[in-house]
Amino acid sequence: VILSIEEGYRLPAPMGCPVALHQLMLLCWQKERSRRPRFNDVVSFLDKLIRNPSSLLTL
């Protein structure tokens, strides 16, 4: 598992997971800490998703 993660493997989106939310998860899983979003950016992103539920619809 560790080797796979070090090689860049990331879990696919769970069934029914909104694309925008999975993209956020991928950003948070960046190997380099400097490429990950800051906590306040994550909170802001999630707040926007919650306030606009239609943006959570999967395609």
VMD Tcl script that builds the backbone (N, CA, C; Angstrom):
set m [mol new atoms 177]
animate dup $m
set s [atomselect $m all]
$s set {name element resname resid chain x y z} {
  {N N VAL 1 A 0.835 -1.189 0.000}
  {CA C VAL 1 A 0.000 0.000 0.000}
  {C C VAL 1 A 0.877 1.249 0.000}
  {N N ILE 2 A 1.884 1.273 0.864}
  {CA C ILE 2 A 2.752 2.448 0.953}
  {C C ILE 2 A 3.446 2.696 -0.378}
  {N N LEU 3 A 3.960 1.650 -1.002}
  {CA C LEU 3 A 4.640 1.802 -2.288}
  {C C LEU 3 A 3.688 2.357 -3.343}
  {N N SER 4 A 2.479 1.852 -3.374}
  {CA C SER 4 A 1.489 2.345 -4.343}
  {C C SER 4 A 1.221 3.828 -4.143}
  {N N ILE 5 A 1.072 4.239 -2.894}
  {CA C ILE 5 A 0.815 5.650 -2.601}
  {C C ILE 5 A 2.019 6.496 -2.991}
  {N N GLU 6 A 3.218 6.020 -2.670}
  {CA C GLU 6 A 4.428 6.757 -3.032}
  {C C GLU 6 A 4.572 6.893 -4.541}
  {N N GLU 7 A 4.044 5.917 -5.281}
  {CA C GLU 7 A 4.096 5.964 -6.741}
  {C C GLU 7 A 2.966 6.787 -7.338}
  {N N GLY 8 A 2.115 7.352 -6.480}
  {CA C GLY 8 A 1.077 8.256 -6.960}
  {C C GLY 8 A -0.317 7.675 -7.058}
  {N N TYR 9 A -0.488 6.413 -6.669}
  {CA C TYR 9 A -1.827 5.832 -6.728}
  {C C TYR 9 A -2.736 6.522 -5.724}
  {N N ARG 10 A -3.923 6.837 -6.165}
  {CA C ARG 10 A -4.947 7.398 -5.290}
  {C C ARG 10 A -6.232 6.620 -5.529}
  {N N LEU 11 A -7.013 6.474 -4.479}
  {CA C LEU 11 A -8.272 5.744 -4.603}
  {C C LEU 11 A -9.181 6.414 -5.617}
  {N N PRO 12 A -9.915 5.621 -6.385}
  {CA C PRO 12 A -10.910 6.218 -7.278}
  {C C PRO 12 A -12.049 6.803 -6.447}
  {N N ALA 13 A -12.827 7.626 -7.080}
  {CA C ALA 13 A -13.963 8.242 -6.389}
  {C C ALA 13 A -14.944 7.154 -5.953}
  {N N PRO 14 A -15.446 7.241 -4.735}
  {CA C PRO 14 A -16.478 6.300 -4.306}
  {C C PRO 14 A -17.723 6.450 -5.185}
  {N N MET 15 A -18.479 5.385 -5.332}
  {CA C MET 15 A -19.685 5.425 -6.141}
  {C C MET 15 A -20.605 6.535 -5.636}
  {N N GLY 16 A -21.040 7.376 -6.542}
  {CA C GLY 16 A -21.951 8.454 -6.194}
  {C C GLY 16 A -21.277 9.692 -5.626}
  {N N CYS 17 A -19.963 9.670 -5.535}
  {CA C CYS 17 A -19.238 10.828 -4.993}
  {C C CYS 17 A -19.243 11.959 -6.018}
  {N N PRO 18 A -19.617 13.151 -5.601}
  {CA C PRO 18 A -19.590 14.284 -6.527}
  {C C PRO 18 A -18.171 14.535 -7.039}
  {N N VAL 19 A -18.066 14.859 -8.308}
  {CA C VAL 19 A -16.767 15.095 -8.938}
  {C C VAL 19 A -15.989 16.174 -8.188}
  {N N ALA 20 A -16.653 17.261 -7.842}
  {CA C ALA 20 A -15.976 18.363 -7.158}
  {C C ALA 20 A -15.386 17.908 -5.826}
  {N N LEU 21 A -16.090 17.059 -5.114}
  {CA C LEU 21 A -15.601 16.575 -3.828}
  {C C LEU 21 A -14.409 15.649 -4.018}
  {N N HIS 22 A -14.461 14.802 -5.026}
  {CA C HIS 22 A -13.324 13.914 -5.288}
  {C C HIS 22 A -12.103 14.719 -5.712}
  {N N GLN 23 A -12.299 15.760 -6.473}
  {CA C GLN 23 A -11.173 16.615 -6.857}
  {C C GLN 23 A -10.533 17.240 -5.620}
  {N N LEU 24 A -11.348 17.642 -4.672}
  {CA C LEU 24 A -10.818 18.189 -3.423}
  {C C LEU 24 A -10.012 17.123 -2.679}
  {N N MET 25 A -10.526 15.900 -2.630}
  {CA C MET 25 A -9.798 14.819 -1.967}
  {C C MET 25 A -8.442 14.607 -2.624}
  {N N LEU 26 A -8.418 14.615 -3.951}
  {CA C LEU 26 A -7.152 14.425 -4.660}
  {C C LEU 26 A -6.168 15.543 -4.338}
  {N N LEU 27 A -6.660 16.762 -4.247}
  {CA C LEU 27 A -5.786 17.878 -3.876}
  {C C LEU 27 A -5.209 17.673 -2.478}
  {N N CYS 28 A -6.034 17.213 -1.567}
  {CA C CYS 28 A -5.584 16.996 -0.186}
  {C C CYS 28 A -4.585 15.850 -0.084}
  {N N TRP 29 A -4.590 14.950 -1.047}
  {CA C TRP 29 A -3.689 13.803 -1.033}
  {C C TRP 29 A -2.403 14.043 -1.814}
  {N N GLN 30 A -2.145 15.279 -2.221}
  {CA C GLN 30 A -0.910 15.579 -2.937}
  {C C GLN 30 A 0.289 15.168 -2.087}
  {N N LYS 31 A 1.292 14.590 -2.734}
  {CA C LYS 31 A 2.478 14.135 -2.006}
  {C C LYS 31 A 3.229 15.309 -1.381}
  {N N GLU 32 A 3.386 16.368 -2.150}
  {CA C GLU 32 A 4.104 17.543 -1.653}
  {C C GLU 32 A 3.158 18.411 -0.828}
  {N N ARG 33 A 3.535 18.645 0.404}
  {CA C ARG 33 A 2.699 19.428 1.315}
  {C C ARG 33 A 2.356 20.795 0.731}
  {N N SER 34 A 3.301 21.416 0.053}
  {CA C SER 34 A 3.074 22.765 -0.486}
  {C C SER 34 A 2.009 22.786 -1.580}
  {N N ARG 35 A 1.698 21.641 -2.153}
  {CA C ARG 35 A 0.684 21.563 -3.213}
  {C C ARG 35 A -0.708 21.276 -2.667}
  {N N ARG 36 A -0.795 20.948 -1.386}
  {CA C ARG 36 A -2.090 20.668 -0.764}
  {C C ARG 36 A -2.780 21.980 -0.394}
  {N N PRO 37 A -4.112 21.988 -0.436}
  {CA C PRO 37 A -4.824 23.204 -0.022}
  {C C PRO 37 A -4.687 23.418 1.484}
  {N N ARG 38 A -4.712 24.678 1.866}
  {CA C ARG 38 A -4.684 25.004 3.295}
  {C C ARG 38 A -6.055 24.717 3.886}
  {N N PHE 39 A -6.081 24.526 5.198}
  {CA C PHE 39 A -7.329 24.154 5.864}
  {C C PHE 39 A -8.437 25.164 5.586}
  {N N ASN 40 A -8.120 26.455 5.673}
  {CA C ASN 40 A -9.168 27.454 5.442}
  {C C ASN 40 A -9.677 27.401 4.004}
  {N N ASP 41 A -8.836 26.998 3.056}
  {CA C ASP 41 A -9.287 26.835 1.674}
  {C C ASP 41 A -10.236 25.639 1.547}
  {N N VAL 42 A -9.937 24.569 2.272}
  {CA C VAL 42 A -10.814 23.391 2.268}
  {C C VAL 42 A -12.173 23.757 2.861}
  {N N VAL 43 A -12.153 24.466 3.974}
  {CA C VAL 43 A -13.401 24.883 4.619}
  {C C VAL 43 A -14.212 25.763 3.678}
  {N N SER 44 A -13.559 26.706 3.031}
  {CA C SER 44 A -14.245 27.606 2.102}
  {C C SER 44 A -14.852 26.827 0.932}
  {N N PHE 45 A -14.088 25.889 0.393}
  {CA C PHE 45 A -14.553 25.073 -0.725}
  {C C PHE 45 A -15.783 24.263 -0.318}
  {N N LEU 46 A -15.705 23.622 0.853}
  {CA C LEU 46 A -16.833 22.818 1.332}
  {C C LEU 46 A -18.047 23.684 1.630}
  {N N ASP 47 A -17.819 24.863 2.172}
  {CA C ASP 47 A -18.917 25.783 2.452}
  {C C ASP 47 A -19.641 26.156 1.159}
  {N N LYS 48 A -18.882 26.420 0.103}
  {CA C LYS 48 A -19.495 26.764 -1.186}
  {C C LYS 48 A -20.298 25.587 -1.741}
  {N N LEU 49 A -19.762 24.375 -1.589}
  {CA C LEU 49 A -20.491 23.195 -2.065}
  {C C LEU 49 A -21.798 23.008 -1.296}
  {N N ILE 50 A -21.741 23.209 0.003}
  {CA C ILE 50 A -22.936 23.029 0.833}
  {C C ILE 50 A -23.987 24.083 0.515}
  {N N ARG 51 A -23.540 25.299 0.256}
  {CA C ARG 51 A -24.479 26.384 -0.032}
  {C C ARG 51 A -25.091 26.270 -1.429}
  {N N ASN 52 A -24.453 25.486 -2.285}
  {CA C ASN 52 A -24.958 25.288 -3.641}
  {C C ASN 52 A -25.089 23.780 -3.885}
  {N N PRO 53 A -26.103 23.139 -3.305}
  {CA C PRO 53 A -26.242 21.680 -3.402}
  {C C PRO 53 A -26.278 21.149 -4.835}
  {N N SER 54 A -26.743 21.948 -5.762}
  {CA C SER 54 A -26.789 21.463 -7.146}
  {C C SER 54 A -25.386 21.210 -7.687}
  {N N SER 55 A -24.373 21.835 -7.095}
  {CA C SER 55 A -23.003 21.598 -7.541}
  {C C SER 55 A -22.497 20.232 -7.083}
  {N N LEU 56 A -23.233 19.572 -6.208}
  {CA C LEU 56 A -22.837 18.259 -5.715}
  {C C LEU 56 A -23.378 17.116 -6.559}
  {N N LEU 57 A -24.201 17.425 -7.540}
  {CA C LEU 57 A -24.754 16.371 -8.385}
  {C C LEU 57 A -23.648 15.727 -9.192}
  {N N THR 58 A -23.652 14.398 -9.244}
  {CA C THR 58 A -22.668 13.684 -10.047}
  {C C THR 58 A -23.102 13.714 -11.500}
  {N N LEU 59 A -22.133 13.635 -12.357}
  {CA C LEU 59 A -22.425 13.651 -13.801}
  {C C LEU 59 A -22.507 12.248 -14.344}
}
mol reanalyze $m
mol bondsrecalc $m
mol representation Tube
mol addrep $m
